[in-house]
Amino acid sequence: MQFAPQTKAGEERSFLTVETNFLPGRTFSSLEDLNHQALEWSTVRMEQRPQGKPGLTPAKAFEYERGFLQPLPPHLPAPYKLLERSVDEYGYVALEAKHYWMPGTGRGEVTVLRYDQHLEIYQSGQHLVEYPLPAEGVRNQPFHPPGQPTSRYQPRHRHQPSDQEEKRLRAMAPAVSAYVDFILASPGLLRHQHLRRLLALSGRMSAELFVRSVERAHRYRITSLATLEQIARLQFQAGVDALPAPPIDESFRDRPAYQEGSLTDSPDLSQYE
């Protein structure tokens, strides 16, 4: 159920308290540090702070309400999040941009119970393995059970970074480095895949030809590697620094469409200079 902002003042006031009382002046080294400071702030400082016009502190209010509360049975498990996952052909389970290896040869569907500090993996009701949760910010890493041999295979869908490819491309020439900046700023491109393919393309031609082709592609804002390869092929066939000018029929000025369009404003081509 959703409520309009004007009907949930109590909830909005809690956010305002955090934004104006807890966050100002604080720094956090990690998510764990933030949670630790927030717990201390809410259970030590705010618990003893008088609230509202009556000036009642949350600690005293809780002591009064404790007698009316019913304690939970001690055998109840800790809260967890239930997730359904599949084991890939290399024995890994993907969860939150991380890959957990499953011992043995079993494959198929598994059930993951994600707790606050660890996760447990089950298959057909049988407990298979337990992992502590990695630190916040760790991504795209494979994990193996402690005390057991690691897998010699990598996860199937693990994203490989392209830092080394980018470094090698930038070292070729300033023109190539500028083109890499242009590529990385272009929306809709698969960054890592594009840089790896661009580096592979540079290995199929001479360095001089590659730099000339990249300069021309950058000038005309070309991101397609197929078009860049075609530019390199034409430059190689021409054997000169610049591609030959295309043949133009000079009678185009006598065409009615040209004469009609000549009355319009000229397009702004300054971005291609």
ChimeraX attribute file (.defattr): number of C-alpha atoms within 10 A of each C-alpha:
attribute: neighborCount
match mode: 1-to-1
recipient: residues
	/A:1	2
	/A:2	6
	/A:3	7
	/A:4	7
	/A:5	9
	/A:6	8
	/A:7	10
	/A:8	11
	/A:9	10
	/A:10	9
	/A:11	10
	/A:12	12
	/A:13	11
	/A:14	10
	/A:15	11
	/A:16	11
	/A:17	11
	/A:18	14
	/A:19	11
	/A:20	10
	/A:21	12
	/A:22	15
	/A:23	13
	/A:24	9
	/A:25	7
	/A:26	8
	/A:27	10
	/A:28	12
	/A:29	7
	/A:30	12
	/A:31	12
	/A:32	12
	/A:33	12
	/A:34	14
	/A:35	12
	/A:36	12
	/A:37	15
	/A:38	15
	/A:39	12
	/A:40	12
	/A:41	15
	/A:42	14
	/A:43	12
	/A:44	12
	/A:45	10
	/A:46	16
	/A:47	17
	/A:48	14
	/A:49	14
	/A:50	14
	/A:51	12
	/A:52	8
	/A:53	6
	/A:54	7
	/A:55	9
	/A:56	13
	/A:57	15
	/A:58	16
	/A:59	15
	/A:60	13
	/A:61	11
	/A:62	12
	/A:63	10
	/A:64	11
	/A:65	9
	/A:66	11
	/A:67	9
	/A:68	8
	/A:69	9
	/A:70	7
	/A:71	8
	/A:72	7
	/A:73	7
	/A:74	6
	/A:75	6
	/A:76	7
	/A:77	7
	/A:78	7
	/A:79	10
	/A:80	15
	/A:81	10
	/A:82	10
	/A:83	12
	/A:84	12
	/A:85	14
	/A:86	15
	/A:87	19
	/A:88	17
	/A:89	14
	/A:90	16
	/A:91	22
	/A:92	25
	/A:93	23
	/A:94	20
	/A:95	15
	/A:96	8
	/A:97	14
	/A:98	17
	/A:99	23
	/A:100	21
	/A:101	23
	/A:102	23
	/A:103	16
	/A:104	8
	/A:105	8
	/A:106	13
	/A:107	16
	/A:108	11
	/A:109	15
	/A:110	20
	/A:111	18
	/A:112	23
	/A:113	18
	/A:114	19
	/A:115	15
	/A:116	12
	/A:117	11
	/A:118	13
	/A:119	16
	/A:120	16
	/A:121	22
	/A:122	16
	/A:123	15
	/A:124	9
	/A:125	9
	/A:126	10
	/A:127	12
	/A:128	15
	/A:129	17
	/A:130	17
	/A:131	17
	/A:132	14
	/A:133	13
	/A:134	13
	/A:135	11
	/A:136	9
	/A:137	9
	/A:138	11
	/A:139	15
	/A:140	18
	/A:141	16
	/A:142	19
	/A:143	18
	/A:144	17
	/A:145	15
	/A:146	9
	/A:147	6
	/A:148	8
	/A:149	9
	/A:150	14
	/A:151	16
	/A:152	6
	/A:153	12
	/A:154	14
	/A:155	22
	/A:156	13
	/A:157	12
	/A:158	15
	/A:159	13
	/A:160	10
	/A:161	14
	/A:162	14
	/A:163	11
	/A:164	11
	/A:165	17
	/A:166	19
	/A:167	12
	/A:168	13
	/A:169	20
	/A:170	17
	/A:171	10
	/A:172	15
	/A:173	14
	/A:174	13
	/A:175	17
	/A:176	21
	/A:177	18
	/A:178	14
	/A:179	24
	/A:180	21
	/A:181	13
	/A:182	14
	/A:183	20
	/A:184	15
	/A:185	11
	/A:186	13
	/A:187	8
	/A:188	7
	/A:189	14
	/A:190	11
	/A:191	16
	/A:192	17
	/A:193	13
	/A:194	19
	/A:195	22
	/A:196	17
	/A:197	12
	/A:198	20
	/A:199	14
	/A:200	12
	/A:201	15
	/A:202	18
	/A:203	10
	/A:204	10
	/A:205	15
	/A:206	10
	/A:207	13
	/A:208	12
	/A:209	19
	/A:210	22
	/A:211	20
	/A:212	18
	/A:213	25
	/A:214	25
	/A:215	18
	/A:216	18
	/A:217	20
	/A:218	20
	/A:219	13
	/A:220	11
	/A:221	15
	/A:222	16
	/A:223	17
	/A:224	14
	/A:225	15
	/A:226	11
	/A:227	13
	/A:228	20
	/A:229	20
	/A:230	13
	/A:231	20
	/A:232	22
	/A:233	15
	/A:234	15
	/A:235	19
	/A:236	17
	/A:237	10
	/A:238	12
	/A:239	12
	/A:240	11
	/A:241	12
	/A:242	12
	/A:243	15
	/A:244	11
	/A:245	6
	/A:246	6
	/A:247	6
	/A:248	7
	/A:249	7
	/A:250	7
	/A:251	7
	/A:252	11
	/A:253	11
	/A:254	9
	/A:255	9
	/A:256	10
	/A:257	10
	/A:258	11
	/A:259	12
	/A:260	9
	/A:261	10
	/A:262	11
	/A:263	8
	/A:264	8
	/A:265	7
	/A:266	8
	/A:267	6
	/A:268	7
	/A:269	7
	/A:270	6
	/A:271	8
	/A:272	9
	/A:273	6
